Amino acid sequence: MSTKVTLHDEMVAVLKHSGNPMTSSEIADQVNKRSRYLRGDNGPVPAKQIRARAHRYPKLFALDGSQISFKKRIVVKGSSEDT
């Protein structure tokens, strides 16, 4: 059984691999090259969809002008986030 890759998971993978903030166009290019995330219409992921997803997940992504970066989370055992 294969698991469906979400766009935000793929964005995190691209940003972690890069190690640097990227523009939505750069992330979209990498997501499309990797071909692990497929849109419902099987079309390429546009940069505007990357930016919209980053806005939707503020706990995962930081936006600074045109740059998007992955927010590294540190989970402390016993904290409310340690579930």
Buried (B, 14 or more C-beta within 10 A) or exposed (E): EEEEBEBBBBBBBBBEEBEEBBBBBBBBBBBBEEEEBBEEEEEBBBBEBBBEBBEEBEEBBBBEEEEBBBEEEEEEEEEEEEE
